[in-house]
Amino acid sequence: MALTITEPAAASTTGDDRTPSSNHNNTTDPSKWKVHETPQDAGLMPTIAVTLFLGWNGIVIGMVLYFFLFAKEWERILILGLVTLSLVFPHHYPPYLGYKIGDWMVFQAEKYFGLKTVIENEKELLDLSEQNKSVIFAFEPHDIIPYAVFAFSPSLKRIPGKIGRDGCCLMSSAIFRIPFLRNVYSWARSFPVDKSTFLDRLQRGKSLTFIPGGVQEIFMLDPMNPRDLVLYLKKRKGFVKLALQTGSPIIPVFGFHLDGSYGYWLPKGRWMELYARYIGYFPLVFWGRWFIPYGIPYPKKIQVVIGSAIDIPCLGSDVSRDVVDTYHGIFLKEMEALFERHKRDAGYGDSHLKIC
Protein backbone atom coordinates (compact mmCIF):
# COMPACT_ATOMS: atom_id res chain seq x y z
CA MET A 1 0.00 0.00 0.00
CA ALA A 2 1.57 3.26 -1.11
CA LEU A 3 1.53 6.42 0.89
CA THR A 4 -1.27 8.20 -0.92
CA ILE A 5 -0.19 11.67 -1.97
CA THR A 6 -2.75 14.11 -3.27
CA GLU A 7 -1.17 16.26 -5.97
CA PRO A 8 -0.57 19.85 -4.93
CA ALA A 9 -2.39 22.76 -6.53
CA ALA A 10 0.67 23.79 -8.52
CA ALA A 11 0.55 20.52 -10.44
CA SER A 12 -3.18 19.94 -10.33
CA THR A 13 -5.22 19.76 -13.50
CA THR A 14 -8.49 20.20 -11.66
CA GLY A 15 -7.64 23.55 -10.15
CA ASP A 16 -8.36 22.52 -6.57
CA ASP A 17 -6.07 23.32 -3.64
CA ARG A 18 -5.61 19.92 -2.12
CA THR A 19 -2.39 19.24 -0.22
CA PRO A 20 -0.37 16.03 0.02
CA SER A 21 -1.33 13.51 2.67
CA SER A 22 -0.05 10.14 3.82
CA ASN A 23 -1.65 6.91 4.94
CA HIS A 24 0.29 4.59 7.29
CA ASN A 25 -2.00 1.63 8.01
CA ASN A 26 0.38 -1.31 7.49
CA THR A 27 3.52 0.76 7.94
CA THR A 28 3.08 1.19 11.68
CA ASP A 29 1.86 -2.36 12.35
CA PRO A 30 4.87 -4.62 13.01
CA SER A 31 2.74 -7.73 12.50
CA LYS A 32 2.51 -6.80 8.81
CA TRP A 33 6.24 -6.45 8.33
CA LYS A 34 8.25 -9.06 6.42
CA VAL A 35 11.44 -9.84 8.37
CA HIS A 36 14.28 -11.91 6.92
CA GLU A 37 17.43 -12.48 8.97
CA THR A 38 20.50 -14.53 8.13
CA PRO A 39 22.56 -16.07 10.97
CA GLN A 40 25.91 -14.33 11.20
CA ASP A 41 29.06 -16.15 10.17
CA ALA A 42 32.30 -14.17 9.99
CA GLY A 43 34.42 -17.26 9.41
CA LEU A 44 37.06 -17.92 6.78
CA MET A 45 34.96 -18.18 3.60
CA PRO A 46 32.71 -15.15 4.28
CA THR A 47 35.81 -13.13 5.24
CA ILE A 48 37.58 -14.04 1.98
CA ALA A 49 34.51 -13.08 -0.03
CA VAL A 50 34.05 -9.76 1.77
CA THR A 51 37.75 -9.02 1.20
CA LEU A 52 37.26 -9.53 -2.53
CA PHE A 53 34.11 -7.42 -2.36
CA LEU A 54 35.07 -4.53 -0.08
CA GLY A 55 38.82 -4.82 0.37
CA TRP A 56 39.93 -3.37 -2.95
CA ASN A 57 40.55 0.11 -1.57
CA GLY A 58 43.43 -1.28 0.45
CA ILE A 59 44.54 -3.65 -2.30
CA VAL A 60 44.80 -0.84 -4.86
CA ILE A 61 46.64 1.48 -2.45
CA GLY A 62 49.01 -1.34 -1.49
CA MET A 63 49.60 -2.11 -5.16
CA VAL A 64 50.48 1.52 -5.89
CA LEU A 65 52.93 1.68 -2.97
CA TYR A 66 54.54 -1.61 -3.97
CA PHE A 67 54.82 -0.42 -7.59
CA PHE A 68 56.80 2.69 -6.67
CA LEU A 69 58.79 1.43 -3.69
CA PHE A 70 59.59 -2.25 -4.10
CA ALA A 71 58.57 -3.70 -7.47
CA LYS A 72 61.13 -5.07 -9.89
CA GLU A 73 60.91 -4.13 -13.56
CA TRP A 74 58.96 -7.23 -14.62
CA GLU A 75 56.58 -6.76 -11.68
CA ARG A 76 55.89 -3.19 -12.74
CA ILE A 77 55.15 -4.36 -16.26
CA LEU A 78 52.76 -6.99 -14.86
CA ILE A 79 50.95 -4.47 -12.64
CA LEU A 80 50.65 -1.96 -15.48
CA GLY A 81 49.28 -4.69 -17.73
CA LEU A 82 46.62 -5.73 -15.21
CA VAL A 83 45.61 -2.12 -14.59
CA THR A 84 45.38 -1.47 -18.33
CA LEU A 85 43.21 -4.54 -18.89
CA SER A 86 40.90 -3.50 -16.06
CA LEU A 87 40.46 -0.01 -17.53
CA VAL A 88 40.28 -0.96 -21.21
CA PHE A 89 37.81 -3.84 -21.06
CA PRO A 90 34.14 -3.14 -20.19
CA HIS A 91 33.74 -2.77 -16.45
CA HIS A 92 31.49 -5.85 -16.25
CA TYR A 93 33.98 -8.03 -18.18
CA PRO A 94 33.90 -11.02 -18.21
CA PRO A 95 30.09 -10.83 -17.83
CA TYR A 96 29.08 -14.44 -17.13
CA LEU A 97 31.99 -15.34 -14.85
CA GLY A 98 32.00 -11.87 -13.31
CA TYR A 99 28.35 -12.01 -12.33
CA LYS A 100 28.88 -15.48 -10.87
CA ILE A 101 31.70 -14.12 -8.72
CA GLY A 102 29.55 -11.13 -7.78
CA ASP A 103 26.67 -13.35 -6.67
CA TRP A 104 29.03 -15.46 -4.57
CA MET A 105 30.49 -12.38 -2.88
CA VAL A 106 27.02 -11.06 -2.06
CA PHE A 107 25.84 -14.41 -0.67
CA GLN A 108 28.87 -14.58 1.60
CA ALA A 109 28.49 -10.92 2.64
CA GLU A 110 24.94 -11.76 3.71
CA LYS A 111 26.46 -14.22 6.20
CA TYR A 112 29.39 -12.02 7.26
CA PHE A 113 27.07 -9.17 8.29
CA GLY A 114 24.20 -11.36 9.52
CA LEU A 115 21.93 -9.33 7.23
CA LYS A 116 18.48 -8.53 8.53
CA THR A 117 15.92 -6.89 6.26
CA VAL A 118 12.56 -5.52 7.33
CA ILE A 119 10.02 -4.74 4.62
CA GLU A 120 7.13 -2.76 6.05
CA ASN A 121 4.73 -3.53 3.20
CA GLU A 122 5.63 -6.46 0.98
CA LYS A 123 2.22 -6.53 -0.73
CA GLU A 124 2.76 -2.98 -1.89
CA LEU A 125 6.02 -3.97 -3.62
CA LEU A 126 4.28 -6.87 -5.34
CA ASP A 127 1.48 -4.56 -6.51
CA LEU A 128 4.01 -2.06 -7.88
CA SER A 129 5.77 -4.93 -9.68
CA GLU A 130 2.52 -6.02 -11.31
CA GLN A 131 1.98 -2.42 -12.45
CA ASN A 132 5.47 -2.51 -14.02
CA LYS A 133 6.47 0.48 -11.92
CA SER A 134 10.08 1.56 -11.58
CA VAL A 135 10.87 2.29 -7.94
CA ILE A 136 13.54 4.53 -6.40
CA PHE A 137 14.91 3.08 -3.17
CA ALA A 138 16.53 6.06 -1.41
CA PHE A 139 19.05 4.54 1.02
CA GLU A 140 20.59 6.33 3.99
CA PRO A 141 23.07 6.88 5.56
CA HIS A 142 26.20 6.94 3.42
CA ASP A 143 28.74 6.65 6.27
CA ILE A 144 32.32 5.67 5.26
CA ILE A 145 31.23 3.09 2.68
CA PRO A 146 27.49 2.42 2.17
CA TYR A 147 28.10 -1.28 1.58
CA ALA A 148 24.71 -2.32 3.04
CA VAL A 149 23.08 -1.55 -0.32
CA PHE A 150 24.09 -5.09 -1.27
CA ALA A 151 20.83 -6.08 0.45
CA PHE A 152 19.11 -5.04 -2.80
CA SER A 153 21.11 -7.43 -4.96
CA PRO A 154 18.76 -9.44 -7.21
CA SER A 155 20.67 -12.61 -6.29
CA LEU A 156 19.57 -12.37 -2.64
CA LYS A 157 15.88 -12.10 -3.58
CA ARG A 158 15.13 -9.95 -0.55
CA ILE A 159 12.98 -7.60 -2.67
CA PRO A 160 9.94 -9.38 -4.15
CA GLY A 161 8.62 -9.34 -7.70
CA LYS A 162 9.96 -7.67 -10.82
CA ILE A 163 11.24 -4.75 -8.73
CA GLY A 164 13.69 -7.07 -7.01
CA ARG A 165 14.69 -9.00 -10.12
CA ASP A 166 15.51 -5.89 -12.16
CA GLY A 167 17.07 -3.89 -9.35
CA CYS A 168 20.54 -2.43 -9.24
CA CYS A 169 22.57 0.05 -7.20
CA LEU A 170 23.84 3.36 -8.54
CA MET A 171 27.15 4.49 -7.04
CA SER A 172 29.57 7.39 -7.36
CA SER A 173 30.94 7.57 -10.89
CA ALA A 174 34.44 7.94 -9.41
CA ILE A 175 34.40 4.25 -8.42
CA PHE A 176 34.14 3.24 -12.06
CA ARG A 177 37.31 5.11 -12.91
CA ILE A 178 39.40 3.07 -10.45
CA PRO A 179 40.92 -0.19 -11.75
CA PHE A 180 39.60 -3.41 -10.24
CA LEU A 181 37.00 -1.61 -8.11
CA ARG A 182 35.03 -0.84 -11.28
CA ASN A 183 34.95 -4.55 -12.15
CA VAL A 184 34.05 -5.85 -8.70
CA TYR A 185 31.19 -3.42 -8.16
CA SER A 186 29.90 -4.04 -11.68
CA TRP A 187 29.84 -7.77 -11.01
CA ALA A 188 27.69 -6.96 -7.98
CA ARG A 189 25.28 -5.23 -10.42
CA SER A 190 26.13 -1.61 -9.75
CA PHE A 191 26.30 1.29 -12.20
CA PRO A 192 27.49 4.92 -12.15
CA VAL A 193 25.02 7.34 -10.60
CA ASP A 194 24.60 9.95 -13.32
CA LYS A 195 21.46 11.63 -14.58
CA SER A 196 21.32 9.76 -17.89
CA THR A 197 21.63 6.31 -16.26
CA PHE A 198 19.14 7.26 -13.55
CA LEU A 199 16.52 8.52 -15.99
CA ASP A 200 17.08 5.73 -18.52
CA ARG A 201 16.38 3.02 -15.94
CA LEU A 202 13.23 4.73 -14.71
CA GLN A 203 11.91 5.19 -18.24
CA ARG A 204 12.50 1.50 -18.97
CA GLY A 205 10.58 0.43 -15.86
CA LYS A 206 13.65 -0.75 -13.96
CA SER A 207 14.09 0.01 -10.27
CA LEU A 208 17.23 1.27 -8.58
CA THR A 209 18.83 1.94 -5.21
CA PHE A 210 21.03 4.93 -4.51
CA ILE A 211 22.26 7.11 -1.64
CA PRO A 212 20.90 10.65 -2.05
CA GLY A 213 23.07 12.10 0.74
CA GLY A 214 26.25 11.05 -1.06
CA VAL A 215 29.85 11.61 0.01
CA GLN A 216 28.87 14.92 1.64
CA GLU A 217 27.67 12.88 4.63
CA ILE A 218 31.19 11.61 5.27
CA PHE A 219 32.32 15.15 5.94
CA MET A 220 29.58 15.45 8.57
CA LEU A 221 30.68 12.43 10.59
CA ASP A 222 31.59 13.38 14.16
CA PRO A 223 33.28 10.74 16.35
CA MET A 224 32.67 12.99 19.38
CA ASN A 225 28.90 12.68 18.90
CA PRO A 226 28.29 9.08 17.85
CA ARG A 227 24.61 9.23 18.78
CA ASP A 228 23.91 11.88 16.16
CA LEU A 229 23.26 10.48 12.70
CA VAL A 230 23.49 13.29 10.14
CA LEU A 231 21.86 13.03 6.72
CA TYR A 232 22.63 15.60 4.03
CA LEU A 233 19.26 15.67 2.28
CA LYS A 234 17.72 19.13 2.36
CA LYS A 235 19.44 20.16 -0.87
CA ARG A 236 19.15 16.77 -2.57
CA LYS A 237 16.12 17.34 -4.81
CA GLY A 238 17.26 16.19 -8.25
CA PHE A 239 16.03 12.62 -7.79
CA VAL A 240 12.59 13.89 -6.75
CA LYS A 241 12.31 15.81 -10.02
CA LEU A 242 13.26 12.69 -12.00
CA ALA A 243 10.67 10.71 -10.03
CA LEU A 244 8.00 13.28 -10.94
CA GLN A 245 9.00 13.18 -14.60
CA THR A 246 8.53 9.41 -14.74
CA GLY A 247 5.90 8.77 -12.05
CA SER A 248 8.31 6.54 -10.09
CA PRO A 249 7.45 5.91 -6.40
CA ILE A 250 10.16 6.78 -3.88
CA ILE A 251 10.76 4.38 -0.99
CA PRO A 252 12.84 5.55 1.98
CA VAL A 253 15.38 2.99 3.26
CA PHE A 254 17.55 3.13 6.37
CA GLY A 255 20.57 0.99 7.17
CA PHE A 256 21.38 0.51 10.86
CA HIS A 257 24.87 -0.31 12.19
CA LEU A 258 26.83 1.07 9.27
CA ASP A 259 28.22 3.57 11.77
CA GLY A 260 31.11 1.99 13.63
CA SER A 261 31.97 -0.35 10.75
CA TYR A 262 35.27 1.48 10.41
CA GLY A 263 37.58 3.60 12.50
CA TYR A 264 38.61 6.74 10.67
CA TRP A 265 40.51 10.02 10.62
CA LEU A 266 38.72 12.77 8.76
CA PRO A 267 40.53 15.83 7.36
CA LYS A 268 38.42 18.94 7.74
CA GLY A 269 38.17 22.21 5.86
CA ARG A 270 36.15 23.91 3.16
CA TRP A 271 38.73 23.17 0.46
CA MET A 272 38.76 19.49 1.35
CA GLU A 273 34.98 19.41 1.14
CA LEU A 274 34.98 21.03 -2.30
CA TYR A 275 37.72 18.68 -3.50
CA ALA A 276 35.75 15.63 -2.34
CA ARG A 277 32.65 16.81 -4.19
CA TYR A 278 34.71 17.40 -7.33
CA ILE A 279 36.34 13.95 -7.45
CA GLY A 280 33.24 12.08 -6.22
CA TYR A 281 34.66 10.51 -3.07
CA PHE A 282 36.22 11.64 0.19
CA PRO A 283 40.00 11.25 0.71
CA LEU A 284 40.19 10.06 4.29
CA VAL A 285 42.06 7.48 6.32
CA PHE A 286 40.03 4.57 7.64
CA TRP A 287 40.66 1.10 8.99
CA GLY A 288 38.50 -1.93 9.65
CA ARG A 289 38.84 -5.47 10.90
CA TRP A 290 42.23 -6.27 12.44
CA PHE A 291 42.98 -2.52 12.18
CA ILE A 292 44.07 -2.97 8.56
CA PRO A 293 44.15 0.40 6.74
CA TYR A 294 41.47 0.57 4.03
CA GLY A 295 40.52 -3.00 4.88
CA ILE A 296 37.17 -4.70 5.28
CA PRO A 297 34.52 -3.56 7.77
CA TYR A 298 34.16 -5.01 11.23
CA PRO A 299 31.64 -7.88 11.11
CA LYS A 300 28.72 -5.91 12.50
CA LYS A 301 25.15 -7.18 12.13
CA ILE A 302 23.44 -4.99 9.55
CA GLN A 303 19.73 -4.18 9.63
CA VAL A 304 18.10 -2.63 6.56
CA VAL A 305 14.54 -1.32 6.94
CA ILE A 306 12.43 -0.56 3.87
CA GLY A 307 9.56 1.85 4.31
CA SER A 308 6.32 2.33 2.44
CA ALA A 309 6.28 3.94 -1.00
CA ILE A 310 5.57 7.59 -1.58
CA ASP A 311 3.13 7.71 -4.48
CA ILE A 312 4.48 10.09 -7.15
CA PRO A 313 2.39 11.47 -10.06
CA CYS A 314 3.80 11.38 -13.59
CA LEU A 315 4.12 15.00 -14.75
CA GLY A 316 6.52 14.54 -17.67
CA SER A 317 8.76 17.51 -18.34
CA ASP A 318 6.29 19.97 -16.78
CA VAL A 319 7.61 19.84 -13.21
CA SER A 320 7.64 23.05 -11.21
CA ARG A 321 9.99 23.86 -8.35
CA ASP A 322 7.05 24.08 -5.93
CA VAL A 323 5.95 20.55 -6.73
CA VAL A 324 9.51 19.25 -6.30
CA ASP A 325 9.73 21.03 -2.93
CA THR A 326 6.41 19.53 -1.83
CA TYR A 327 7.35 15.92 -2.55
CA HIS A 328 10.89 16.40 -1.30
CA GLY A 329 9.44 17.58 2.00
CA ILE A 330 7.29 14.46 2.18
CA PHE A 331 10.35 12.30 1.55
CA LEU A 332 12.25 13.95 4.41
CA LYS A 333 9.36 13.38 6.82
CA GLU A 334 9.00 9.74 5.77
CA MET A 335 12.74 9.08 6.16
CA GLU A 336 12.70 10.51 9.67
CA ALA A 337 9.54 8.58 10.57
CA LEU A 338 11.10 5.34 9.27
CA PHE A 339 14.13 5.84 11.52
CA GLU A 340 11.96 6.58 14.54
CA ARG A 341 9.81 3.46 14.01
CA HIS A 342 12.79 1.11 13.98
CA LYS A 343 15.51 2.73 16.07
CA ARG A 344 14.70 0.98 19.37
CA ASP A 345 14.49 -2.46 17.80
CA ALA A 346 17.86 -1.80 16.14
CA GLY A 347 19.47 -0.63 19.39
CA TYR A 348 19.43 3.08 18.56
CA GLY A 349 17.01 4.18 21.25
CA ASP A 350 19.26 7.05 22.41
CA SER A 351 20.27 8.17 18.92
CA HIS A 352 19.00 11.21 17.05
CA LEU A 353 18.56 11.80 13.36
CA LYS A 354 19.63 15.19 12.02
CA ILE A 355 18.66 16.16 8.50
CA CYS A 356 20.55 19.13 7.08
C-alpha positions as CSV (number, residue, x, y, z in Angstrom):
1,M,0.0,0.0,0.0
2,A,1.6,3.3,-1.1
3,L,1.5,6.4,0.9
4,T,-1.3,8.2,-0.9
5,I,-0.2,11.7,-2.0
6,T,-2.7,14.1,-3.3
7,E,-1.2,16.3,-6.0
8,P,-0.6,19.9,-4.9
9,A,-2.4,22.8,-6.5
10,A,0.7,23.8,-8.5
11,A,0.5,20.5,-10.4
12,S,-3.2,19.9,-10.3
13,T,-5.2,19.8,-13.5
14,T,-8.5,20.2,-11.7
15,G,-7.6,23.6,-10.2
16,D,-8.4,22.5,-6.6
17,D,-6.1,23.3,-3.6
18,R,-5.6,19.9,-2.1
19,T,-2.4,19.2,-0.2
20,P,-0.4,16.0,0.0
21,S,-1.3,13.5,2.7
22,S,0.0,10.1,3.8
23,N,-1.6,6.9,4.9
24,H,0.3,4.6,7.3
25,N,-2.0,1.6,8.0
26,N,0.4,-1.3,7.5
27,T,3.5,0.8,7.9
28,T,3.1,1.2,11.7
29,D,1.9,-2.4,12.3
30,P,4.9,-4.6,13.0
31,S,2.7,-7.7,12.5
32,K,2.5,-6.8,8.8
33,W,6.2,-6.4,8.3
34,K,8.3,-9.1,6.4
35,V,11.4,-9.8,8.4
36,H,14.3,-11.9,6.9
37,E,17.4,-12.5,9.0
38,T,20.5,-14.5,8.1
39,P,22.6,-16.1,11.0
40,Q,25.9,-14.3,11.2
41,D,29.1,-16.2,10.2
42,A,32.3,-14.2,10.0
43,G,34.4,-17.3,9.4
44,L,37.1,-17.9,6.8
45,M,35.0,-18.2,3.6
46,P,32.7,-15.1,4.3
47,T,35.8,-13.1,5.2
48,I,37.6,-14.0,2.0
49,A,34.5,-13.1,0.0
50,V,34.0,-9.8,1.8
51,T,37.8,-9.0,1.2
52,L,37.3,-9.5,-2.5
53,F,34.1,-7.4,-2.4
54,L,35.1,-4.5,-0.1
55,G,38.8,-4.8,0.4
56,W,39.9,-3.4,-3.0
57,N,40.6,0.1,-1.6
58,G,43.4,-1.3,0.5
59,I,44.5,-3.7,-2.3
60,V,44.8,-0.8,-4.9
61,I,46.6,1.5,-2.5
62,G,49.0,-1.3,-1.5
63,M,49.6,-2.1,-5.2
64,V,50.5,1.5,-5.9
65,L,52.9,1.7,-3.0
66,Y,54.5,-1.6,-4.0
67,F,54.8,-0.4,-7.6
68,F,56.8,2.7,-6.7
69,L,58.8,1.4,-3.7
70,F,59.6,-2.3,-4.1
71,A,58.6,-3.7,-7.5
72,K,61.1,-5.1,-9.9
73,E,60.9,-4.1,-13.6
74,W,59.0,-7.2,-14.6
75,E,56.6,-6.8,-11.7
76,R,55.9,-3.2,-12.7
77,I,55.2,-4.4,-16.3
78,L,52.8,-7.0,-14.9
79,I,51.0,-4.5,-12.6
80,L,50.7,-2.0,-15.5
81,G,49.3,-4.7,-17.7
82,L,46.6,-5.7,-15.2
83,V,45.6,-2.1,-14.6
84,T,45.4,-1.5,-18.3
85,L,43.2,-4.5,-18.9
86,S,40.9,-3.5,-16.1
87,L,40.5,0.0,-17.5
88,V,40.3,-1.0,-21.2
89,F,37.8,-3.8,-21.1
90,P,34.1,-3.1,-20.2
91,H,33.7,-2.8,-16.4
92,H,31.5,-5.9,-16.3
93,Y,34.0,-8.0,-18.2
94,P,33.9,-11.0,-18.2
95,P,30.1,-10.8,-17.8
96,Y,29.1,-14.4,-17.1
97,L,32.0,-15.3,-14.8
98,G,32.0,-11.9,-13.3
99,Y,28.3,-12.0,-12.3
100,K,28.9,-15.5,-10.9
101,I,31.7,-14.1,-8.7
102,G,29.5,-11.1,-7.8
103,D,26.7,-13.4,-6.7
104,W,29.0,-15.5,-4.6
105,M,30.5,-12.4,-2.9
106,V,27.0,-11.1,-2.1
107,F,25.8,-14.4,-0.7
108,Q,28.9,-14.6,1.6
109,A,28.5,-10.9,2.6
110,E,24.9,-11.8,3.7
111,K,26.5,-14.2,6.2
112,Y,29.4,-12.0,7.3
113,F,27.1,-9.2,8.3
114,G,24.2,-11.4,9.5
115,L,21.9,-9.3,7.2
116,K,18.5,-8.5,8.5
117,T,15.9,-6.9,6.3
118,V,12.6,-5.5,7.3
119,I,10.0,-4.7,4.6
120,E,7.1,-2.8,6.1
121,N,4.7,-3.5,3.2
122,E,5.6,-6.5,1.0
123,K,2.2,-6.5,-0.7
124,E,2.8,-3.0,-1.9
125,L,6.0,-4.0,-3.6
126,L,4.3,-6.9,-5.3
127,D,1.5,-4.6,-6.5
128,L,4.0,-2.1,-7.9
129,S,5.8,-4.9,-9.7
130,E,2.5,-6.0,-11.3
131,Q,2.0,-2.4,-12.4
132,N,5.5,-2.5,-14.0
133,K,6.5,0.5,-11.9
134,S,10.1,1.6,-11.6
135,V,10.9,2.3,-7.9
136,I,13.5,4.5,-6.4
137,F,14.9,3.1,-3.2
138,A,16.5,6.1,-1.4
139,F,19.0,4.5,1.0
140,E,20.6,6.3,4.0
141,P,23.1,6.9,5.6
142,H,26.2,6.9,3.4
143,D,28.7,6.6,6.3
144,I,32.3,5.7,5.3
145,I,31.2,3.1,2.7
146,P,27.5,2.4,2.2
147,Y,28.1,-1.3,1.6
148,A,24.7,-2.3,3.0
149,V,23.1,-1.6,-0.3
150,F,24.1,-5.1,-1.3
151,A,20.8,-6.1,0.5
152,F,19.1,-5.0,-2.8
153,S,21.1,-7.4,-5.0
154,P,18.8,-9.4,-7.2
155,S,20.7,-12.6,-6.3
156,L,19.6,-12.4,-2.6
157,K,15.9,-12.1,-3.6
158,R,15.1,-9.9,-0.5
159,I,13.0,-7.6,-2.7
160,P,9.9,-9.4,-4.2
161,G,8.6,-9.3,-7.7
162,K,10.0,-7.7,-10.8
163,I,11.2,-4.8,-8.7
164,G,13.7,-7.1,-7.0
165,R,14.7,-9.0,-10.1
166,D,15.5,-5.9,-12.2
167,G,17.1,-3.9,-9.3
168,C,20.5,-2.4,-9.2
169,C,22.6,0.1,-7.2
170,L,23.8,3.4,-8.5
171,M,27.1,4.5,-7.0
172,S,29.6,7.4,-7.4
173,S,30.9,7.6,-10.9
174,A,34.4,7.9,-9.4
175,I,34.4,4.3,-8.4
176,F,34.1,3.2,-12.1
177,R,37.3,5.1,-12.9
178,I,39.4,3.1,-10.5
179,P,40.9,-0.2,-11.7
180,F,39.6,-3.4,-10.2
181,L,37.0,-1.6,-8.1
182,R,35.0,-0.8,-11.3
183,N,35.0,-4.5,-12.1
184,V,34.1,-5.9,-8.7
185,Y,31.2,-3.4,-8.2
186,S,29.9,-4.0,-11.7
187,W,29.8,-7.8,-11.0
188,A,27.7,-7.0,-8.0
189,R,25.3,-5.2,-10.4
190,S,26.1,-1.6,-9.7
191,F,26.3,1.3,-12.2
192,P,27.5,4.9,-12.1
193,V,25.0,7.3,-10.6
194,D,24.6,9.9,-13.3
195,K,21.5,11.6,-14.6
196,S,21.3,9.8,-17.9
197,T,21.6,6.3,-16.3
198,F,19.1,7.3,-13.5
199,L,16.5,8.5,-16.0
200,D,17.1,5.7,-18.5
201,R,16.4,3.0,-15.9
202,L,13.2,4.7,-14.7
203,Q,11.9,5.2,-18.2
204,R,12.5,1.5,-19.0
205,G,10.6,0.4,-15.9
206,K,13.7,-0.8,-14.0
207,S,14.1,0.0,-10.3
208,L,17.2,1.3,-8.6
209,T,18.8,1.9,-5.2
210,F,21.0,4.9,-4.5
211,I,22.3,7.1,-1.6
212,P,20.9,10.6,-2.1
213,G,23.1,12.1,0.7
214,G,26.2,11.0,-1.1
215,V,29.8,11.6,0.0
216,Q,28.9,14.9,1.6
217,E,27.7,12.9,4.6
218,I,31.2,11.6,5.3
219,F,32.3,15.2,5.9
220,M,29.6,15.5,8.6
221,L,30.7,12.4,10.6
222,D,31.6,13.4,14.2
223,P,33.3,10.7,16.3
224,M,32.7,13.0,19.4
225,N,28.9,12.7,18.9
226,P,28.3,9.1,17.8
227,R,24.6,9.2,18.8
228,D,23.9,11.9,16.2
229,L,23.3,10.5,12.7
230,V,23.5,13.3,10.1
231,L,21.9,13.0,6.7
232,Y,22.6,15.6,4.0
233,L,19.3,15.7,2.3
234,K,17.7,19.1,2.4
235,K,19.4,20.2,-0.9
236,R,19.2,16.8,-2.6
237,K,16.1,17.3,-4.8
238,G,17.3,16.2,-8.2
239,F,16.0,12.6,-7.8
240,V,12.6,13.9,-6.7
241,K,12.3,15.8,-10.0
242,L,13.3,12.7,-12.0
243,A,10.7,10.7,-10.0
244,L,8.0,13.3,-10.9
245,Q,9.0,13.2,-14.6
246,T,8.5,9.4,-14.7
247,G,5.9,8.8,-12.0
248,S,8.3,6.5,-10.1
249,P,7.4,5.9,-6.4
250,I,10.2,6.8,-3.9
251,I,10.8,4.4,-1.0
252,P,12.8,5.6,2.0
253,V,15.4,3.0,3.3
254,F,17.6,3.1,6.4
255,G,20.6,1.0,7.2
256,F,21.4,0.5,10.9
257,H,24.9,-0.3,12.2
258,L,26.8,1.1,9.3
259,D,28.2,3.6,11.8
260,G,31.1,2.0,13.6
261,S,32.0,-0.4,10.7
262,Y,35.3,1.5,10.4
263,G,37.6,3.6,12.5
264,Y,38.6,6.7,10.7
265,W,40.5,10.0,10.6
266,L,38.7,12.8,8.8
267,P,40.5,15.8,7.4
268,K,38.4,18.9,7.7
269,G,38.2,22.2,5.9
270,R,36.2,23.9,3.2
271,W,38.7,23.2,0.5
272,M,38.8,19.5,1.3
273,E,35.0,19.4,1.1
274,L,35.0,21.0,-2.3
275,Y,37.7,18.7,-3.5
276,A,35.7,15.6,-2.3
277,R,32.6,16.8,-4.2
278,Y,34.7,17.4,-7.3
279,I,36.3,14.0,-7.4
280,G,33.2,12.1,-6.2
281,Y,34.7,10.5,-3.1
282,F,36.2,11.6,0.2
283,P,40.0,11.2,0.7
284,L,40.2,10.1,4.3
285,V,42.1,7.5,6.3
286,F,40.0,4.6,7.6
287,W,40.7,1.1,9.0
288,G,38.5,-1.9,9.6
289,R,38.8,-5.5,10.9
290,W,42.2,-6.3,12.4
291,F,43.0,-2.5,12.2
292,I,44.1,-3.0,8.6
293,P,44.1,0.4,6.7
294,Y,41.5,0.6,4.0
295,G,40.5,-3.0,4.9
296,I,37.2,-4.7,5.3
297,P,34.5,-3.6,7.8
298,Y,34.2,-5.0,11.2
299,P,31.6,-7.9,11.1
300,K,28.7,-5.9,12.5
301,K,25.2,-7.2,12.1
302,I,23.4,-5.0,9.6
303,Q,19.7,-4.2,9.6
304,V,18.1,-2.6,6.6
305,V,14.5,-1.3,6.9
306,I,12.4,-0.6,3.9
307,G,9.6,1.8,4.3
308,S,6.3,2.3,2.4
309,A,6.3,3.9,-1.0
310,I,5.6,7.6,-1.6
311,D,3.1,7.7,-4.5
312,I,4.5,10.1,-7.1
313,P,2.4,11.5,-10.1
314,C,3.8,11.4,-13.6
315,L,4.1,15.0,-14.8
316,G,6.5,14.5,-17.7
317,S,8.8,17.5,-18.3
318,D,6.3,20.0,-16.8
319,V,7.6,19.8,-13.2
320,S,7.6,23.1,-11.2
321,R,10.0,23.9,-8.3
322,D,7.0,24.1,-5.9
323,V,5.9,20.5,-6.7
324,V,9.5,19.2,-6.3
325,D,9.7,21.0,-2.9
326,T,6.4,19.5,-1.8
327,Y,7.3,15.9,-2.5
328,H,10.9,16.4,-1.3
329,G,9.4,17.6,2.0
330,I,7.3,14.5,2.2
331,F,10.3,12.3,1.6
332,L,12.3,14.0,4.4
333,K,9.4,13.4,6.8
334,E,9.0,9.7,5.8
335,M,12.7,9.1,6.2
336,E,12.7,10.5,9.7
337,A,9.5,8.6,10.6
338,L,11.1,5.3,9.3
339,F,14.1,5.8,11.5
340,E,12.0,6.6,14.5
341,R,9.8,3.5,14.0
342,H,12.8,1.1,14.0
343,K,15.5,2.7,16.1
344,R,14.7,1.0,19.4
345,D,14.5,-2.5,17.8
346,A,17.9,-1.8,16.1
347,G,19.5,-0.6,19.4
348,Y,19.4,3.1,18.6
349,G,17.0,4.2,21.3
350,D,19.3,7.1,22.4
351,S,20.3,8.2,18.9
352,H,19.0,11.2,17.1
353,L,18.6,11.8,13.4
354,K,19.6,15.2,12.0
355,I,18.7,16.2,8.5
356,C,20.5,19.1,7.1
